[in-house]
Amino acid sequence: MRFELEQPVLRAIGQVAQKMGIKAYVVGGHVRDLLLNQLHHWNRETTDIDIVTEGDGIALAQAVAKSLPGRPKVSIYKTYGTAAFPYKGLSLEFVGARKESYRGESRNPTVEAGTLRDDQLRRDFTINAMSITLDPDDFGLLLDPFGGVDDLERRLIRTPQDPDITFSDDPLRMMRAIRFAAQLDFRIDPDCQRAIRQNAQRLDIVTIERVMVEFNKIMLAPVPSVGLYLLDDLELLGRFFPEMIALKGVESVNGRAHKDNFIHTLTVLDNTARKSDDLWLRWSALLHDIGKPKSKRFEAKQGWTFHSHEVIGANMVKPIFQRLRLPLKEPLRLVEKLVLLHLRPIVLSKEEVTDSAVRRILFDAGPDIEALMALCEADITSKNAAKVKRYMANFQLVRQKIKEIEEKDHLRNFQPPISGEEIMATFGLAPSKQVGLIKDAIKDAILEGAIGNNREEAWAFMLARAAEQGLSPLATGGVA
């Protein structure tokens, strides 16, 4: 099989390599995606192109850059024996062909120069082990020693060598196998599945940061539950995410059972994924019921209850993020908030939608109200079509109420019309509980619709409330 490679720079690389007396090849993901586009009529664009040469990869990169217009700057990574430079929207990385050997409890290999076949053999999967020659005499020729094309046609993830060796040598490849299966909707070869289960404990030697890079790519897959179910089935999920395992299973007392919260969570995750590519909204879906195992109780009259699971879950988010080395600023704040509030719009969808209830959810959710509504709609997973239709119709009513009240009261980014400092200055108060009570009373009056969200009505309300507490404004107090 021969390819018409569109990027002129690839032909230039082949010509420079020939002048140096060496051969150069495109390898890895770029080759795989070219074939996916051809075999399955996809439209995957890969701007990262890996070049392997049976020679000095750094020297080739420098010579190629020198031959190109503008002479792009080459970044050299001597520790890894690689060099890279950007060119016309592409990121080109060069390395000499090599072979690797591993030992013991390290995933850092001993590396030495090798042949192209050695380099292909060390790669993770057959679909990533194909290469295309750039030599002018054979330009565009596909080299596929391990059957990668057949595996692409069969939609199969398989390793070039014994999967026990592949996964034991570099356990992160187990996560990558699942990631590719989820991203591409491929199957994992049965021998590879067996080897992943057998080597699952080896994942413990991989840094959690690298594990989470792959996990987040799984979370961003078109149907993320595919990867989560595989992580569970192949015994990897519990190695780094025991809280998810705790959601699994159904318990029954006197014939009364609760739903499997693991399955429910992954259904909500998929529902969310259909609405949004936002990683942290998807994380909110993944963790929205994470507090249920700790809150689960069986009560004779009510059956299974999960009281306050949203509060327990919100308090679990930060420790989970810390352990998994996830961002602790804005993403954490968003996920904590959505987990805490995820029941509120659902309650509204089941009951009469009052203006005051909508004002309070607008105040509490603030700028994240749309994300909260998306999560809550995804959380409707009943198999009763009539019930789902009714809830969704009520959600539309909630959305309309939110729009109307937001336009009228401007509560999405609510700031109190009167600050605590003004209350203290007006009545000559020191910082105290009394100041907080007045401030909260103003906020509650606005949210209940008793007064408008403006300074004039808030000021009059403050004076009246303070008078009830025996407070009078100072002669030099604040001015409305």
N, C-alpha and C positions, 0 to 999 in steps of 0.2 A: 504494500500500500504506500502511495506517495501523496504528499500534501503540497498544495500551492500556498506557501506561507506568505501572508499578506505584508508583514512588516519588513520594509527594506533593510532595516538594521540587522535582521537575522542573516540575510545574504552577506552583508558586510562582515559580520562576525566570522562566517565561514571562510571568506576570502582572506581575512587577516590570519586566521588559524592556519590556513594552507601555506601562506608565506612563512609562517613560523615552523612549519613542518609537523604540525599536530592536527588532531581532529577535534571538532566541537559539536555538541549535541544539545538540543532542547530536551529537557527532561521534566517529569513530574506533572504538576497540576495543569500547566498550559496544554500539554499533549492530551491529557485526559479530557479537558473541556473541549478541545477541538473535535475529539471523537464523539463526545456526548452530543455536541451540536449536530454532527453528521448522522449519528446512528438514531438519535431520539428526537431530532429536530428541535433541540433546545436553543437557547440564545444566551449562553453563559459567556461573559467577557472576563478574561483574565489578563490583567495588566502587569502582574508579577511573573517574570519569565526567568527560569533557572537554566543556566548554561553549565554543562559539564564538559571538561576536556581531559583527555588522557595526556596531561602535561601540567604546566604551571597555570592555575586558574587566575592568580593575581596578575601574572605577567600578561596573560591574554586580555584581561580587562583593561589594563593600562594601554596596551597596544591598540585595542579597539577604540577606546576613548580618544586616543591621540589621532586616530584616522577620521573621526567624525567631525562635522561642522560644529564649531563652538567648543570643541574639546571638553565635554562634560567632566566635572570633578569626580574622581574615583575615591570612594571610601574603602579603606583596607582594614580587614579584621584578621590580623595575623594569627590570633589564638585559634581561629576556626579555619584558617587557610582560605578565606573567601574575600571577594571584592565586589563592590556594587556601585552602580551609578544610574541616575534617572536619564531618560532620553525620550522626548516627544510623547509624554504621558505614560511611558512604560517604566517599570523598575526592573533593571537587569542585574542579576546576581551570578557571579562566576565562581566556580570551584573546580579543583582538580579531582578526577575520579579517585575514589578511595574505598578501602574496605575497613570494616570495624570489627573489634572483638570486645566482649564485655566480661566482667568478672564480679562475683560477689554481690554486695548490697548497693552497688552504684549503677546509675543509668548513664554515666559518663564513659564513653567507649575509648579504647585504645585505637587510634586511627593511623593508617599508613597508606601510602600511595597504592592504587590498584588499577584494574582495567575497567572499562565501561561495564562489563558484566558484573564485576565485583560491586560497582556502584549501584547497579540496578537491583542486585540481590539484597543489598542492605536496606532497601526502601520498604516502607510499611506494607503496602498492598499492591497487588498486580496492576490495578488500574492506575497507580501512581509510579509504576516501574517501567513505563514505556518511554522511548526516546525517539527523536527525529534528528537525522544527521543534517548538519549544515555544511558539510564538505561540498564545494562546487561540483564535484564529479558525481555525487549521489544526493544532491540537495533535495530535502523533503521526504526522504525515505524513512518509513516507520520501522523501528526495531522493537520487537515485542517478544522477548524470550520466554515469558512466563504466562502467556495467554491472557493478557489484559484486555484485548479487544473482545474476546469471547466473554469475559466476565462483565464487561460493560453491556454487551448484548443481553446477557442473562441477568443483569442488574444484581451482581453478586460481589460481596466484599470477601476477598481471599488474600492470603499472604504469599509472597514469592517462595518462602521456605517454610520449614516446619513451624506452625504457629506457636508451639510451645517455646521455641527459641526466640521468635520474633517478639512475643509478649513478655517473656521473662527478661530478655535483654533490655527492652525499653517498654515498661508497663504503661506509659502514657499512650502507646499505640492502641491499647484496649479502649480507652476513651475515644480515640480518633476513629476506630472502627464503628463505634456506635454513632458518633457524630456524622460520619459519611452516610451511614445507613439512614439516619434521620433527614439529613439535608437532601439526599438524592433519591430517597424512597427505594433503597436497595436492601437485599437480604444479606445477612452475615452467614458465611459458609458454616455448616454444622461442626466441622473440625475446629474452626476458629472459635465458635461458641463454647465448645468443650474446653479449649485451651484458655479462654478468658476466665471461665469459672475456676479452672485449676490454678490460674495465676492471679486471681483476684487480690489476694493479700499483698502481692507485689506492688499494687498501686500505692501502698503506704509509704514507699520510698520516694515517691514523686512529690514535689512541693505542691501545696494546696493552690498556690497561684496558677501553676500550669494546669492543674486539674480544672480549675474554674474557667480558664480560657476556653477549654473544650466544652465544659458544661454550658457556658453562656452561648456558645455557638449552637448547641443542642436546643437551648431555650429559644433561639431565634429561628429554628427550623420552621418550615411551613406548618407542620403538625408536630409540635414539640413532644406530645405524649408518646410518639413512636420511640424517641430516645429514652424517655423516662421509664417506660415499660421495659425496654431492653436493659437499661442500667439496673433495674430491680431484678429482672429475670436472670441476668448474668452475674449477679451477686456483687456488683460494684457500688450501688447506690448507698448501701449501709456503711461502706468503708469511710465515707466522708459526710453523709447526710442522714444520720439516724433518725432525725425528727420526721423525715418523710416516711421512713419505714414504720414509725409508730402510728401513722394514719391508717395502715393496712388492716383489713379484716373486718368481720362482722360478728358482733356478740349478740346472743339471744337470751332473754329471760322470760319464762312463761309464754313462749311463743311470740314474744315481741322483740323485734330486732331493729337495729339502726342500720343505715346505709354504710357501705364501705367508703370511708372518707378519702382514701387514696384514689380510688376510681373517680369519685366525685371531683376531687381537686384537679385531676388531669383532664377531666371533661371541661371544667371551668377554664383551665389553662388553654385548651384548644379553642374554646369559644372566644376567649380574649385574643388569641393569636389571629383569629379570622377578622377581628376588628382593628388590630393595631400591631405594628412592628416594634413598638416601644419595649425595650428590654425590661425596664423597671415596672411597667404596668404588668407585664407577664410575671415578673417576680411577685408582685402583689397578689396575682391570682394563685401562684404556687403556694404562697404562705397565708392565704386568707383564712383558712381553717386550721392552721398549724397548732392552735391552742386547744383543739377539741380533745385530743387524748388526755390532757391534764384536767379538763373540765367535765369529762364524761361521768354521768351518774344515772342510775336507774331508780326511778321513783314510782311507787305503786300506782298512783293515779295518772301521772303524766307519761310514764314510760321513760324512754331515754332522753336525757336533757344534756345540754352543753352550755349551761349558764355562764355568762361572762367570758366565753371562749375568745371573743374579739379583743377583750382587754388583756387576757393572758397571752394571746397570740401576738398582739402589738408589743408586749414586753419581751417576747422571745426574739423579735426581729433583730435587735442590736447584737445580742450574743451570737446569733447565727451569722450575721454579717461579719462580726469580728473574727470568728473562727474560720470563716471561708475567705477572709481577706477581701471582702467586697467593699466598695466605697462607703465611707461613713459620714458623708455630708449630705448633699441633696438627694441622692437615690435612697439613702436610709430614711431620711425624713419623709419622703413620699410613700415608701412602702409601709412604714409605721402608721402613717395617717390613714392610708387606704385599708389596712388590716383592721384598724380600730373602728373605722366608720362603715365598714362594708355592709352591715346589717341595716343601717338607717334608711337608705332609699328603699330597701326591700320591705321594711315595715310600712313605709309610706305607700308602696304599691299595693298593699293589702288592705289599707284603711282609707278613709276619706282624707283627701289631701288638703290640709289646712294651710293658710298663709303663714301662720306662726311656725309650723313645722318646717316649711320650706325655707323660711328666713333662717332658722337655726342650722339647717344643713348647709345653706349657702355660707353662713358665718363660719361654721366649723371646717368645711372643705376648702373655702377660699378659692384660689386659682386652680385647684385640683378637682373642681366639681365635675368636669367632663370625664376625667379619668375615673373618678368614683362611680359615675353613672355607667360608664362602659363596663367596669368590673361587676357592678351589681346586676346588670342585664346578663352578663356572661354567667352569673351565679344561679340563674334560673335553669335548672337541669331536670325538672320534673318530666316524667314520661306521660303525664296527663296533658294532652294537647290543649284541652279547653282551659285548664288552669294556667298553662304557659301563655296562651293567647290573652287571657284576662290580665295577668301580671304585666305583660308587655304593653297592653293598651293603657294600663294605669301608669306605667313608666313614661309613656308619651305625655300623659296628663301632668306627671311630675315635671317633666322637661319643659312643658309649656308654662307651668306655674313658675318654674325657676326663671325662665326668660322674662316673664311679665314682672316678677318681683325684682329681679336684677335691674331691669330697665327703670323701675320706679324708685327702688331704695338703694341701689348701688352697694350691695352687701358683699360682692365677691372678694373685694380687697378692703374689707371693713376696717376702719380706724375710728376709735371712739371720738365723737365730736368734742368731748371735753376730756383733757388728760388728768391723770392723777396729780400732777404738779399744780394744775389750775385749781383743782378742788382744795388742795392744801393751802394755796395762797388765798383763796376766796374766804375760807373759814378759819384760817390761822391754825391749821392742824399739822402735826408732825406725821411722818409716815406711820400708818397704823391700819388695823383691821377696818376701822370705821371708814377710812378713805376708800379701801377696796370695796366695801359694801355699797357705798354711794355709786362708785364707778360701775359695779356689776348691775346695780338697779337701773342705771341709765341704759346699759347694754340690753338688759332683759326687756325693758319697756320698748326699745326699738324693735327687737326681735319679735315681741308679741304684737307689734302693730299699735301699741298704745300711743306712741308718739312717732313722728317722722325721723328719718335719719338726717337731722340737720341741727345746727348749733342752737338756733333760737328755741326750738321746742325742747331740746335737751337741757338748755340752761334753765328754762322755767321749771322743768321737771326736777332738776337738781335742787333748786331753791326750795321747792315744795317738800321734797323728800328730806332735805336737811332740817327744815323747820319742824317736821315730825319728830326729829331726834334732838330738838332743842338747840339747833345750831343757827346762828345768824351770820350773814356775811359781814366781813370787816368793812369799815368805811373806805379803806384803800384796797378792798378786794377786787377780784377779777371783774371784768366788764363783759357783758354778753355781746 
